[in-house]
Amino acid sequence: MVYITRREHFNAAHKLFKEDWSDQKNMEIFGKCSNPNWHGHNYDLFVTVKGEPNPTTGFVIDLKKLSKLINVLVIDKLDHKNLNLDVDFMKGRMASTEVLAIAIWEQIAPALKLEGSELHSVKLYETENNYVEYFG
């Protein structure tokens, strides 16, 4: 089994909060991430695909195809957007990095299956010190 990873990058704003909680409770639970005026991150996304290399091409997946798929299904929808307000696949969901990684998986995995590939993991860096890794 071979694992190959493509890195992409996007910038997005979000706010962690629950509408039914007071501002004080949101601040207690989410801290400065509940800033009423939002805040942003420069995210790095790592998408890892697994499989056996094609005997003809030597590829597990053509990285140009993988990049295009990630950009069309995910990056174009997230980059310079507000995760809470602008992103269709985040509607009604908490805009945490954990939930965002799961939502990205849900966008990419079915399309990869159609390409005959298998998604292994989605790793999403929110900051240089914080990241989430999701394996489906």
C-alpha positions in Angstrom: 0.0 0.0 0.0 1.3 3.4 -1.0 0.1 6.7 0.6 0.4 10.0 -1.3 -0.5 13.4 0.0 -1.4 16.7 -1.7 -1.2 20.0 0.3 -3.5 22.9 -0.5 -4.0 26.2 1.3 -6.9 28.5 2.1 -7.8 31.4 4.3 -11.1 31.6 6.1 -12.9 33.3 9.0 -15.1 31.8 11.6 -16.5 32.1 15.0 -17.1 29.4 17.6 -20.4 30.0 19.4 -23.8 28.6 20.2 -26.7 30.8 19.5 -28.7 29.5 22.5 -25.9 30.4 24.9 -25.2 33.8 26.4 -22.1 35.8 25.2 -20.6 35.1 28.6 -21.0 31.3 28.3 -19.7 31.4 24.8 -16.6 33.3 26.0 -16.1 30.9 28.9 -16.2 27.8 26.6 -14.7 29.1 23.4 -12.6 32.0 24.6 -11.4 34.5 22.0 -12.6 32.1 19.3 -16.1 33.4 20.1 -15.2 37.0 19.1 -18.5 38.5 17.9 -16.5 40.1 15.0 -15.1 36.8 13.8 -11.4 35.8 13.4 -9.5 34.1 10.7 -6.8 31.5 10.0 -4.4 30.5 7.2 -5.3 26.8 6.9 -3.1 24.1 5.4 -5.0 21.1 4.1 -3.2 17.7 3.5 -5.3 15.1 1.7 -3.8 11.6 1.7 -4.9 9.0 -0.8 -3.9 5.3 -0.5 -3.7 2.5 -3.0 -1.4 0.5 -5.2 0.4 2.3 -8.0 -1.0 1.8 -11.5 1.4 -0.6 -13.3 1.3 1.7 -16.4 1.6 5.2 -14.9 3.2 4.3 -11.5 0.6 6.6 -9.9 -1.7 5.9 -7.0 -3.5 8.9 -8.3 -2.6 11.6 -10.8 -1.7 14.6 -8.5 -3.0 17.1 -11.0 -6.4 15.4 -10.9 -6.3 15.2 -7.1 -5.4 18.9 -6.8 -8.2 19.9 -9.2 -10.7 17.8 -7.3 -9.7 19.3 -3.9 -9.9 22.8 -5.4 -13.3 22.4 -7.0 -15.0 20.6 -4.1 -13.3 22.3 -1.2 -10.8 25.2 -1.6 -13.0 27.2 -4.0 -15.8 27.1 -1.5 -13.6 27.9 1.6 -11.0 30.3 0.5 -11.5 33.9 1.7 -15.0 32.9 3.0 -16.7 32.9 6.4 -17.1 29.3 7.4 -20.3 30.1 9.5 -22.0 32.1 6.8 -20.7 31.3 3.3 -19.9 27.6 3.0 -22.8 25.3 1.9 -21.3 22.2 3.5 -20.8 23.9 6.9 -24.4 25.3 7.2 -25.8 24.4 10.6 -22.5 22.9 11.9 -20.1 24.2 14.5 -17.2 25.8 12.6 -14.5 24.1 14.7 -11.4 22.7 12.9 -12.5 19.2 13.9 -15.9 19.5 12.3 -14.4 21.2 9.3 -12.0 18.3 8.7 -15.0 15.9 8.8 -16.9 18.0 6.4 -14.0 18.2 4.0 -13.7 14.4 4.1 -17.4 14.2 3.2 -16.8 16.4 0.2 -13.8 14.5 -1.1 -14.2 10.8 -0.3 -17.2 10.1 -2.7 -15.5 11.9 -5.6 -12.3 9.9 -5.1 -14.2 6.6 -5.1 -15.5 7.6 -8.5 -11.9 8.1 -9.6 -11.1 4.6 -8.3 -9.1 5.9 -5.4 -9.4 5.7 -1.6 -9.1 8.6 0.8 -6.9 7.7 3.8 -6.9 11.0 5.8 -7.6 14.6 5.9 -5.1 16.7 8.0 -6.0 20.3 8.6 -3.7 22.8 10.2 -5.5 25.7 11.7 -2.2 27.2 13.1 1.4 26.0 13.1 0.7 24.5 16.5 -2.8 23.1 16.1 -4.1 20.6 13.6 -6.7 17.9 13.2 -6.3 14.6 11.5 -9.4 12.6 10.4 -9.5 9.1 9.0 -13.1 8.7 8.2 
